[in-house]
């Protein structure tokens, strides 16, 4: 499901105040990093991930791969930070960044 421009704008507004919950470093997308991002997406639905990779093309490739593997939409990328969205199966109003 693709996000509309109105949804992207709303999610960018919400994401502006969020801090990155996971950092992807030199080892790339390991199984533990993917598990942590998956858990955060299931809990919060909208998260920021920091990619500490110097090479721009490699960083964008990692961002795209993260979205494909976890079936998440890339809402926005600014520098080394990407904002991801994936609807939870059962949204928890206490944890979800979209329902607060």
Secondary structure as GFF3:
##gff-version 3
##sequence-region A 1 100
A	DSSP	alpha_helix	5	15	.	.	.	ID=ss1
A	DSSP	beta_strand	20	24	.	.	.	ID=ss2
A	DSSP	alpha_helix	31	44	.	.	.	ID=ss3
A	DSSP	beta_strand	46	51	.	.	.	ID=ss4
A	DSSP	alpha_helix	56	70	.	.	.	ID=ss5
A	DSSP	beta_strand	73	78	.	.	.	ID=ss6
A	DSSP	beta_strand	81	85	.	.	.	ID=ss7
###
